């Protein structure tokens, strides 16, 4: 029962559109699938890092207010930067190169993994969510092996869900249907990322 409750709470939080969703959506429109999968791997890796902190009971991180404040402002700046780049992007076709998308254009798996990892690790809400989840919903009697399985499950679900989004949006027929609407999607994604960044310091 504990696992079902944790898995359900985690999935509901995952499917709610947030910064990761808008980043993955934008990448799926501009990059080959393999590079988008690398971004998904980076995001999952960042989630795994915070899950390890939660699993091993390092809740003292909550008390280190300076770390959380720094993460909050760094994350806010990062999201605003990404959002501003998308808002500044000109109207152009999907296969056209553009200066404003250099942060997404690096044709290197490692670079895209780090891009995704940076987006995930600079989101302090990930740390707060996982620490809260393990504090409130995981019993003190739950053993370490079981806690590790919970963390492994949640990391795998994050990766699989994000890859699913990539595989749907990255299809050529989906891109073809979007057509000129891609420009509007970029502006919506840029606006949402900027809004997330501006709201983060006050959350």
Secondary structure, 3 states (H helix, E strand, C coil): CHHHHHHHHHHHHHHCCCHHHHHHHHHHHHCCHHHHHHHHHHHHHHHHHHHHHHHCCCCHHHHCHHHHHHHHHHHHHHHHHHHHHHHHCCCCCCCCCCHHHHHHHCCCHHHHHHHHHHHHHCCHHHHHHHHHHHHHCCCCCCCHHHHHHHHHHHHHHHHHHHHHHHHHHCCHHHHHHHCCHHHHHHHHHHHHHHHHHHHHCCC
